[in-house]
């Protein structure tokens, strides 16, 4: 009887780890997908600059790459003006 009670109490641990793993994977896939979307929508010049800075590998170029990521281009600027931001 005690063994069945322990199984019931400890059954939630594995489920929590599985849910956390799926949430983490969903976030990572969404972030990678958004990076790909940004790369195509911002134009080849922005995408190439970002990739070149990112793949250099040293700390300074990584900081520059992530600082360069999601810089507003003309489309984003026009959209924010249209929406009133």
Secondary structure, DSSP 4 states (H G I P E B T S, - for coil): -HHHHHHHHHTHHHHHHHHHHHHHHHHHHHHHHHHHHHHHHH-HHHHHHHHHHHTT-SHHHHHHHHHHTT---HHHHHHHHHHT-
